[in-house]
Amino acid sequence: MESALKEQLEQTVKSDKVVLFMKGTRMAPQCGFSAKVVSLLEEFISEYTTVNVLEDPSVRQGIKEYSSWPTVPQLYIDGEFVGGCDIITEMFANGDLEKKLGAEPVEIEPPKIELSDTAAGALEGALQGDSEFIRLEIDAQFNNDLSVGPSNPSDMRVESNGLTIVLSRTSARRANGVKIDFVKTPQGPAFKIDNPNEPPKVRQMMATELQEKLSAGKELELYDVRTPEEREKAKITGARHLDEAASTRIEGLDKETPLIFHCHHGGRSQAAAEHFLSVGFKNVYNLVGGIDAWSTEVDDTVPRY
């Protein structure tokens, strides 16, 4: 290893009491092992340093050589290499992680959760007996898991609309302000969970929803990422071609501007939407099913191909 890189890594591991080399960031881990270690650390501490190894290949490889450990994540406490995901999980289970961190469990305020009448009715019907509760889990990527089951001793409990919701401590940190509803979707009734703490992500828009917004004259920017040859076959009225000029135009828009992207079936437009989300736009949508869904669900005069 080059001496400059070694010195850089030494400075980093000593920059804070707790330093985690991981894939992704604390709010958005990019692998399950990194997400697991983050969730365990947050049982005990609220402040620590993370290093995203995906941003620098030299750091990603260098930290493995520095620690003589072949994988990431890697946890350092007081400048000392502690281990990877399996070791940290074992330390958590036997109480050694808390001791190593020298910390007491972080006090967490019970989150405020709003359960709509329809959601409460649907969930109440699923409960069987006094030993079952509504369980809400929110992982580090802000994926939600709403289920019915028993409570664990370490769970937090929140009352909403006459029902008890139980959450793990890590889920509770991400749940304040969550609203749970029960709505109709094209696939049938489903629970809808809105979380104001969730980082921006590409949202999925149905063709009928896009039609409603266009008919109502809503302010939005609709872009077609397909090739010029495909656009000759079929178009959605009002959709701009996402060429170089359009990309430059988007860059000059306010970051709050709603951007909607479509292609043939939704794959290429998802990639385009991810790009503009990554440069700071906050209201970015992908048209589910692309122009093919528009043809079948909204306007059958638009040719399918």
DATA-V526564 format. One record per helix or strand of 2 or more residues. SS is the DSSP state (H for helix, E for strand). FROM is the first residue (numbers start at 1). TO is the last residue. If there is no record, write none. Layout:
BEGIN
ss=[SS SS]
from=[FROM FROM]
to=[TO TO]
END
This chain:
BEGIN
ss=[H E H E H H E E H H E H E E E E H E E E H E H E H E H E H]
from=[3 18 32 49 53 57 74 80 85 96 113 117 133 144 156 163 169 178 190 203 207 221 228 240 244 259 267 284 290]
to=[13 22 41 52 55 67 77 83 94 101 115 124 138 149 160 167 173 183 194 205 215 224 233 241 251 262 278 287 297]
END
